[in-house]
Amino acid sequence: MNGGQMINEKSKNIAGKVIATPKVGLDSVNLRQLPKYLCYRASLLRDKMTLQYVLALVIAAWTIQYTVDRFSDNELMKRYRQKEFILAPSNIVGFTPARPQGVPESYVDDAANTFMGHLGNVNPANIEENYKLLAKYMSSELKIQFQAEVNDWIKTVKEENVSEILKVMQKEIIIAEGGHYKLTALARRERYVSSEYLGHSDEVITMRMKLMPPKEERQWHLQIYHLT
């Protein structure tokens, strides 16, 4: 203040500053750019949705293809398991139809008759060969047990000239799952010493067998794993 007078901006030769007031509302927005922005956002949204649809279609197609392939594999495996094979023993004329893990009961019956013939029809001339043929169809454990038990009997047959004839009077074959078979036979064993008849004894023979893969040296594709 000079002499009671107020010094203003002009007196100081200072230009007054103009303070700009911020604009409020749509005046600060360039509305000419708004349509372009909306188109850009719509394009992004459309591309995103298109990508999602394509991805969903790819996943659906893969799922359908996987399901079809699995179904085809299952059907193929099912048909393979039902495929019929032919077992042809080298010394038998004819063929035996067989399915995986199963053969006709007649096949098992013929094999069992052969096994019991080797077991019961013996004399000094054939006992070793018969027991050798029978042991060929036994499991490893049963073969060891069988050979240990018949050693003394083989000596007796040879030394005392013993002959035996086994007659099967009745038998039953039970078919179990997985290619297993149980034979129960009622048999009569006739004994001779030096051609003299000594009598007979009745006995029950139990034999458990299972189907084995074909081998060229085997007439029967069965293995005996239990014999009493």
Phi and psi restraints in degrees (value plus and minus 20) as a CYANA .aco file:
   2 ASN   PHI    -141.7  -101.7
   2 ASN   PSI      88.8   128.8
   3 GLY   PHI      41.0    81.0
   3 GLY   PSI      16.0    56.0
   4 GLY   PHI      63.3   103.3
   4 GLY   PSI     -16.8    23.2
   5 GLN   PHI    -124.5   -84.5
   5 GLN   PSI     120.6   160.6
   6 MET   PHI    -100.5   -60.5
   6 MET   PSI     112.1   152.1
   7 ILE   PHI    -105.0   -65.0
   7 ILE   PSI     100.6   140.6
   8 ASN   PHI    -123.3   -83.3
   8 ASN   PSI    -193.3  -153.3
   9 GLU   PHI     -84.4   -44.4
   9 GLU   PSI     -58.9   -18.9
  10 LYS   PHI     -85.1   -45.1
  10 LYS   PSI     -56.0   -16.0
  11 SER   PHI     -84.6   -44.6
  11 SER   PSI     -53.8   -13.8
  12 LYS   PHI    -105.1   -65.1
  12 LYS   PSI     -23.0    17.0
  13 ASN   PHI      36.6    76.6
  13 ASN   PSI      15.1    55.1
  14 ILE   PHI    -131.6   -91.6
  14 ILE   PSI     104.1   144.1
  15 ALA   PHI     -93.3   -53.3
  15 ALA   PSI     111.7   151.7
  16 GLY   PHI     -88.3   -48.3
  16 GLY   PSI     118.6   158.6
  17 LYS   PHI     -99.8   -59.8
  17 LYS   PSI     116.5   156.5
  18 VAL   PHI    -119.0   -79.0
  18 VAL   PSI      97.9   137.9
  19 ILE   PHI    -110.4   -70.4
  19 ILE   PSI      98.3   138.3
  20 ALA   PHI     -98.0   -58.0
  20 ALA   PSI     113.6   153.6
  21 THR   PHI    -111.2   -71.2
  21 THR   PSI     104.6   144.6
  22 PRO   PHI     -81.5   -41.5
  22 PRO   PSI     121.1   161.1
  23 LYS   PHI    -101.1   -61.1
  23 LYS   PSI     120.0   160.0
  24 VAL   PHI    -136.4   -96.4
  24 VAL   PSI     116.7   156.7
  25 GLY   PHI      86.3   126.3
  25 GLY   PSI    -179.6  -139.6
  26 LEU   PHI     -96.4   -56.4
  26 LEU   PSI     -26.0    14.0
  27 ASP   PHI     -84.1   -44.1
  27 ASP   PSI     -44.7    -4.7
  28 SER   PHI    -107.0   -67.0
  28 SER   PSI     -25.3    14.7
  29 VAL   PHI    -121.8   -81.8
  29 VAL   PSI     115.1   155.1
  30 ASN   PHI    -104.5   -64.5
  30 ASN   PSI      77.8   117.8
  31 LEU   PHI     -87.6   -47.6
  31 LEU   PSI     -36.5     3.5
  32 ARG   PHI     -90.1   -50.1
  32 ARG   PSI     -42.6    -2.6
  33 GLN   PHI    -109.2   -69.2
  33 GLN   PSI     -30.7     9.3
  34 LEU   PHI     -82.5   -42.5
  34 LEU   PSI     -65.1   -25.1
  35 PRO   PHI     -79.9   -39.9
  35 PRO   PSI     -59.3   -19.3
  36 LYS   PHI     -84.0   -44.0
  36 LYS   PSI     -60.8   -20.8
  37 TYR   PHI     -84.4   -44.4
  37 TYR   PSI     -63.4   -23.4
  38 LEU   PHI     -83.9   -43.9
  38 LEU   PSI     -60.0   -20.0
  39 CYS   PHI     -83.5   -43.5
  39 CYS   PSI     -60.1   -20.1
  40 TYR   PHI     -82.9   -42.9
  40 TYR   PSI     -65.6   -25.6
  41 ARG   PHI     -84.8   -44.8
  41 ARG   PSI     -60.2   -20.2
  42 ALA   PHI     -84.8   -44.8
  42 ALA   PSI     -57.9   -17.9
  43 SER   PHI     -84.9   -44.9
  43 SER   PSI     -62.9   -22.9
  44 LEU   PHI     -81.0   -41.0
  44 LEU   PSI     -63.9   -23.9
  45 LEU   PHI     -83.8   -43.8
  45 LEU   PSI     -61.4   -21.4
  46 ARG   PHI     -84.5   -44.5
  46 ARG   PSI     -62.7   -22.7
  47 ASP   PHI     -83.7   -43.7
  47 ASP   PSI     -60.2   -20.2
  48 LYS   PHI     -84.1   -44.1
  48 LYS   PSI     -64.1   -24.1
  49 MET   PHI     -87.3   -47.3
  49 MET   PSI     -57.8   -17.8
  50 THR   PHI     -82.5   -42.5
  50 THR   PSI     -63.3   -23.3
  51 LEU   PHI     -81.7   -41.7
  51 LEU   PSI     -60.5   -20.5
  52 GLN   PHI     -84.5   -44.5
  52 GLN   PSI     -61.4   -21.4
  53 TYR   PHI     -83.9   -43.9
  53 TYR   PSI     -63.6   -23.6
  54 VAL   PHI     -82.9   -42.9
  54 VAL   PSI     -63.6   -23.6
  55 LEU   PHI     -82.4   -42.4
  55 LEU   PSI     -61.6   -21.6
  56 ALA   PHI     -83.8   -43.8
  56 ALA   PSI     -60.3   -20.3
  57 LEU   PHI     -85.4   -45.4
  57 LEU   PSI     -60.3   -20.3
  58 VAL   PHI     -83.3   -43.3
  58 VAL   PSI     -64.3   -24.3
  59 ILE   PHI     -83.6   -43.6
  59 ILE   PSI     -62.6   -22.6
  60 ALA   PHI     -83.7   -43.7
  60 ALA   PSI     -62.7   -22.7
  61 ALA   PHI     -84.4   -44.4
  61 ALA   PSI     -61.5   -21.5
  62 TRP   PHI     -84.4   -44.4
  62 TRP   PSI     -61.1   -21.1
  63 THR   PHI     -82.9   -42.9
  63 THR   PSI     -63.9   -23.9
  64 ILE   PHI     -83.9   -43.9
  64 ILE   PSI     -63.8   -23.8
  65 GLN   PHI     -83.3   -43.3
  65 GLN   PSI     -61.4   -21.4
  66 TYR   PHI     -83.2   -43.2
  66 TYR   PSI     -62.5   -22.5
  67 THR   PHI     -83.9   -43.9
  67 THR   PSI     -63.3   -23.3
  68 VAL   PHI     -83.6   -43.6
  68 VAL   PSI     -62.3   -22.3
  69 ASP   PHI     -83.4   -43.4
  69 ASP   PSI     -62.7   -22.7
  70 ARG   PHI     -84.1   -44.1
  70 ARG   PSI     -61.3   -21.3
  71 PHE   PHI     -83.9   -43.9
  71 PHE   PSI     -61.3   -21.3
  72 SER   PHI     -84.4   -44.4
  72 SER   PSI     -61.6   -21.6
  73 ASP   PHI     -82.9   -42.9
  73 ASP   PSI     -62.0   -22.0
  74 ASN   PHI     -84.6   -44.6
  74 ASN   PSI     -61.5   -21.5
  75 GLU   PHI     -85.2   -45.2
  75 GLU   PSI     -60.5   -20.5
  76 LEU   PHI     -84.3   -44.3
  76 LEU   PSI     -63.1   -23.1
  77 MET   PHI     -85.2   -45.2
  77 MET   PSI     -58.3   -18.3
  78 LYS   PHI     -83.6   -43.6
  78 LYS   PSI     -63.2   -23.2
  79 ARG   PHI     -87.5   -47.5
  79 ARG   PSI     -55.6   -15.6
  80 TYR   PHI     -84.3   -44.3
  80 TYR   PSI     -61.1   -21.1
  81 ARG   PHI     -86.9   -46.9
  81 ARG   PSI     -45.5    -5.5
  82 GLN   PHI    -110.5   -70.5
  82 GLN   PSI     -20.4    19.6
  83 LYS   PHI     -84.5   -44.5
  83 LYS   PSI     120.1   160.1
  84 GLU   PHI    -114.4   -74.4
  84 GLU   PSI     114.7   154.7
  85 PHE   PHI    -130.2   -90.2
  85 PHE   PSI     148.1   188.1
  86 ILE   PHI    -142.8  -102.8
  86 ILE   PSI     102.8   142.8
  87 LEU   PHI    -119.5   -79.5
  87 LEU   PSI     103.7   143.7
  88 ALA   PHI    -146.7  -106.7
  88 ALA   PSI      69.3   109.3
  89 PRO   PHI     -76.6   -36.6
  89 PRO   PSI     123.1   163.1
  90 SER   PHI     -85.4   -45.4
  90 SER   PSI     -48.8    -8.8
  91 ASN   PHI    -128.6   -88.6
  91 ASN   PSI       0.3    40.3
  92 ILE   PHI    -143.0  -103.0
  92 ILE   PSI     112.8   152.8
  93 VAL   PHI    -106.0   -66.0
  93 VAL   PSI     104.7   144.7
  94 GLY   PHI      97.5   137.5
  94 GLY   PSI     156.8   196.8
  95 PHE   PHI    -150.8  -110.8
  95 PHE   PSI     130.9   170.9
  96 THR   PHI    -136.5   -96.5
  96 THR   PSI      94.4   134.4
  97 PRO   PHI     -88.6   -48.6
  97 PRO   PSI     120.6   160.6
  98 ALA   PHI    -166.6  -126.6
  98 ALA   PSI     122.4   162.4
  99 ARG   PHI    -126.9   -86.9
  99 ARG   PSI     139.6   179.6
 100 PRO   PHI     -73.4   -33.4
 100 PRO   PSI     109.6   149.6
 101 GLN   PHI      42.7    82.7
 101 GLN   PSI      12.9    52.9
 102 GLY   PHI    -192.6  -152.6
 102 GLY   PSI     119.2   159.2
 103 VAL   PHI    -154.0  -114.0
 103 VAL   PSI     142.1   182.1
 104 PRO   PHI     -82.3   -42.3
 104 PRO   PSI     132.7   172.7
 105 GLU   PHI     -81.9   -41.9
 105 GLU   PSI     -52.2   -12.2
 106 SER   PHI     -82.8   -42.8
 106 SER   PSI     -54.7   -14.7
 107 TYR   PHI     -84.9   -44.9
 107 TYR   PSI     -65.1   -25.1
 108 VAL   PHI     -85.2   -45.2
 108 VAL   PSI     -58.4   -18.4
 109 ASP   PHI     -83.2   -43.2
 109 ASP   PSI     -64.5   -24.5
 110 ASP   PHI     -84.3   -44.3
 110 ASP   PSI     -61.7   -21.7
 111 ALA   PHI     -84.2   -44.2
 111 ALA   PSI     -62.4   -22.4
 112 ALA   PHI     -83.4   -43.4
 112 ALA   PSI     -59.4   -19.4
 113 ASN   PHI     -82.2   -42.2
 113 ASN   PSI     -59.8   -19.8
 114 THR   PHI     -83.9   -43.9
 114 THR   PSI     -64.8   -24.8
 115 PHE   PHI     -82.8   -42.8
 115 PHE   PSI     -64.6   -24.6
 116 MET   PHI     -88.4   -48.4
 116 MET   PSI     -50.5   -10.5
 117 GLY   PHI     -84.4   -44.4
 117 GLY   PSI     -63.2   -23.2
 118 HIS   PHI     -83.5   -43.5
 118 HIS   PSI     -55.0   -15.0
 119 LEU   PHI     -95.0   -55.0
 119 LEU   PSI     -61.8   -21.8
 120 GLY   PHI    -126.2   -86.2
 120 GLY   PSI     -41.5    -1.5
 121 ASN   PHI    -117.8   -77.8
 121 ASN   PSI      69.5   109.5
 122 VAL   PHI    -150.7  -110.7
 122 VAL   PSI     135.8   175.8
 123 ASN   PHI    -175.0  -135.0
 123 ASN   PSI     154.5   194.5
 124 PRO   PHI     -78.0   -38.0
 124 PRO   PSI     -46.2    -6.2
 125 ALA   PHI    -103.2   -63.2
 125 ALA   PSI     -48.4    -8.4
 126 ASN   PHI    -139.8   -99.8
 126 ASN   PSI     -23.6    16.4
 127 ILE   PHI     -81.9   -41.9
 127 ILE   PSI     -61.7   -21.7
 128 GLU   PHI     -86.7   -46.7
 128 GLU   PSI     -62.4   -22.4
 129 GLU   PHI     -86.9   -46.9
 129 GLU   PSI     -62.0   -22.0
 130 ASN   PHI     -82.4   -42.4
 130 ASN   PSI     -64.7   -24.7
 131 TYR   PHI     -88.1   -48.1
 131 TYR   PSI     -52.4   -12.4
 132 LYS   PHI     -86.3   -46.3
 132 LYS   PSI     -62.5   -22.5
 133 LEU   PHI     -84.6   -44.6
 133 LEU   PSI     -60.1   -20.1
 134 LEU   PHI     -86.5   -46.5
 134 LEU   PSI     -62.8   -22.8
 135 ALA   PHI     -84.3   -44.3
 135 ALA   PSI     -44.4    -4.4
 136 LYS   PHI     -82.9   -42.9
 136 LYS   PSI     -44.8    -4.8
 137 TYR   PHI    -119.3   -79.3
 137 TYR   PSI     -12.6    27.4
 138 MET   PHI    -114.5   -74.5
 138 MET   PSI     135.3   175.3
 139 SER   PHI     -88.2   -48.2
 139 SER   PSI     143.6   183.6
 140 SER   PHI     -79.6   -39.6
 140 SER   PSI     -63.2   -23.2
 141 GLU   PHI     -85.6   -45.6
 141 GLU   PSI     -65.2   -25.2
 142 LEU   PHI     -87.6   -47.6
 142 LEU   PSI     -55.8   -15.8
 143 LYS   PHI     -82.4   -42.4
 143 LYS   PSI     -63.8   -23.8
 144 ILE   PHI     -82.3   -42.3
 144 ILE   PSI     -65.0   -25.0
 145 GLN   PHI     -84.3   -44.3
 145 GLN   PSI     -63.8   -23.8
 146 PHE   PHI     -83.8   -43.8
 146 PHE   PSI     -66.9   -26.9
 147 GLN   PHI     -84.0   -44.0
 147 GLN   PSI     -55.0   -15.0
 148 ALA   PHI     -88.8   -48.8
 148 ALA   PSI     -54.7   -14.7
 149 GLU   PHI     -99.0   -59.0
 149 GLU   PSI     -47.4    -7.4
 150 VAL   PHI    -116.2   -76.2
 150 VAL   PSI     -23.8    16.2
 151 ASN   PHI     -77.2   -37.2
 151 ASN   PSI     -70.0   -30.0
 152 ASP   PHI     -86.1   -46.1
 152 ASP   PSI     -57.2   -17.2
 153 TRP   PHI     -86.1   -46.1
 153 TRP   PSI     -57.6   -17.6
 154 ILE   PHI     -81.9   -41.9
 154 ILE   PSI     -62.3   -22.3
 155 LYS   PHI     -83.3   -43.3
 155 LYS   PSI     -61.5   -21.5
 156 THR   PHI     -83.4   -43.4
 156 THR   PSI     -64.8   -24.8
 157 VAL   PHI     -79.9   -39.9
 157 VAL   PSI     -62.5   -22.5
 158 LYS   PHI     -93.0   -53.0
 158 LYS   PSI     -61.6   -21.6
 159 GLU   PHI     -93.5   -53.5
 159 GLU   PSI     -56.0   -16.0
 160 GLU   PHI    -123.3   -83.3
 160 GLU   PSI     -15.7    24.3
 161 ASN   PHI      37.0    77.0
 161 ASN   PSI      33.1    73.1
 162 VAL   PHI    -111.8   -71.8
 162 VAL   PSI     119.7   159.7
 163 SER   PHI    -149.6  -109.6
 163 SER   PSI     122.3   162.3
 164 GLU   PHI    -152.6  -112.6
 164 GLU   PSI     123.9   163.9
 165 ILE   PHI    -145.0  -105.0
 165 ILE   PSI     106.9   146.9
 166 LEU   PHI    -123.9   -83.9
 166 LEU   PSI     104.3   144.3
 167 LYS   PHI    -135.3   -95.3
 167 LYS   PSI     100.6   140.6
 168 VAL   PHI    -106.2   -66.2
 168 VAL   PSI      99.7   139.7
 169 MET   PHI    -115.0   -75.0
 169 MET   PSI     -51.3   -11.3
 170 GLN   PHI    -178.7  -138.7
 170 GLN   PSI     123.0   163.0
 171 LYS   PHI    -170.9  -130.9
 171 LYS   PSI     136.5   176.5
 172 GLU   PHI    -158.3  -118.3
 172 GLU   PSI     116.0   156.0
 173 ILE   PHI    -137.2   -97.2
 173 ILE   PSI     103.5   143.5
 174 ILE   PHI    -127.0   -87.0
 174 ILE   PSI     105.9   145.9
 175 ILE   PHI    -114.8   -74.8
 175 ILE   PSI     102.1   142.1
 176 ALA   PHI    -126.6   -86.6
 176 ALA   PSI     156.8   196.8
 177 GLU   PHI     -96.0   -56.0
 177 GLU   PSI     137.0   177.0
 178 GLY   PHI      54.0    94.0
 178 GLY   PSI       3.9    43.9
 179 GLY   PHI      55.6    95.6
 179 GLY   PSI       8.8    48.8
 180 HIS   PHI    -125.9   -85.9
 180 HIS   PSI     125.7   165.7
 181 TYR   PHI    -159.4  -119.4
 181 TYR   PSI     122.5   162.5
 182 LYS   PHI    -142.1  -102.1
 182 LYS   PSI     104.6   144.6
 183 LEU   PHI    -128.4   -88.4
 183 LEU   PSI     110.4   150.4
 184 THR   PHI    -144.7  -104.7
 184 THR   PSI     100.5   140.5
 185 ALA   PHI    -149.3  -109.3
 185 ALA   PSI     117.8   157.8
 186 LEU   PHI    -118.1   -78.1
 186 LEU   PSI      97.9   137.9
 187 ALA   PHI    -149.1  -109.1
 187 ALA   PSI     137.9   177.9
 188 ARG   PHI    -139.4   -99.4
 188 ARG   PSI     105.5   145.5
 189 ARG   PHI    -125.4   -85.4
 189 ARG   PSI      96.8   136.8
 190 GLU   PHI    -118.0   -78.0
 190 GLU   PSI     115.1   155.1
 191 ARG   PHI    -139.3   -99.3
 191 ARG   PSI     118.6   158.6
 192 TYR   PHI    -150.5  -110.5
 192 TYR   PSI     124.3   164.3
 193 VAL   PHI    -147.2  -107.2
 193 VAL   PSI      97.7   137.7
 194 SER   PHI      32.0    72.0
 194 SER   PSI      26.8    66.8
 195 SER   PHI      48.7    88.7
 195 SER   PSI     -13.0    27.0
 196 GLU   PHI    -118.1   -78.1
 196 GLU   PSI     106.8   146.8
 197 TYR   PHI     -93.7   -53.7
 197 TYR   PSI     105.5   145.5
 198 LEU   PHI    -124.7   -84.7
 198 LEU   PSI     -28.5    11.5
 199 GLY   PHI     105.7   145.7
 199 GLY   PSI    -190.4  -150.4
 200 HIS   PHI    -160.5  -120.5
 200 HIS   PSI     145.3   185.3
 201 SER   PHI    -161.8  -121.8
 201 SER   PSI     118.7   158.7
 202 ASP   PHI    -114.1   -74.1
 202 ASP   PSI     122.7   162.7
 203 GLU   PHI    -170.0  -130.0
 203 GLU   PSI     140.5   180.5
 204 VAL   PHI    -128.6   -88.6
 204 VAL   PSI     105.5   145.5
 205 ILE   PHI    -126.5   -86.5
 205 ILE   PSI     106.9   146.9
 206 THR   PHI    -136.3   -96.3
 206 THR   PSI     108.8   148.8
 207 MET   PHI    -156.8  -116.8
 207 MET   PSI     108.0   148.0
 208 ARG   PHI    -131.4   -91.4
 208 ARG   PSI     112.8   152.8
 209 MET   PHI    -154.1  -114.1
 209 MET   PSI     140.3   180.3
 210 LYS   PHI    -160.4  -120.4
 210 LYS   PSI     131.2   171.2
 211 LEU   PHI     -93.2   -53.2
 211 LEU   PSI     116.3   156.3
 212 MET   PHI    -142.4  -102.4
 212 MET   PSI     139.1   179.1
 213 PRO   PHI     -81.2   -41.2
 213 PRO   PSI     124.8   164.8
 214 PRO   PHI     -80.6   -40.6
 214 PRO   PSI     120.2   160.2
 215 LYS   PHI    -151.7  -111.7
 215 LYS   PSI     122.7   162.7
 216 GLU   PHI     -82.6   -42.6
 216 GLU   PSI     -55.5   -15.5
 217 GLU   PHI    -103.6   -63.6
 217 GLU   PSI     -20.5    19.5
 218 ARG   PHI    -128.4   -88.4
 218 ARG   PSI     113.0   153.0
 219 GLN   PHI     -94.3   -54.3
 219 GLN   PSI     -58.8   -18.8
 220 TRP   PHI    -136.0   -96.0
 220 TRP   PSI     119.1   159.1
 221 HIS   PHI    -117.7   -77.7
 221 HIS   PSI      30.9    70.9
 222 LEU   PHI    -151.3  -111.3
 222 LEU   PSI     130.1   170.1
 223 GLN   PHI    -142.4  -102.4
 223 GLN   PSI     112.0   152.0
 224 ILE   PHI    -108.8   -68.8
 224 ILE   PSI     104.0   144.0
 225 TYR   PHI    -139.7   -99.7
 225 TYR   PSI     -19.1    20.9
 226 HIS   PHI    -172.9  -132.9
 226 HIS   PSI     113.4   153.4
 227 LEU   PHI    -170.4  -130.4
 227 LEU   PSI     103.8   143.8
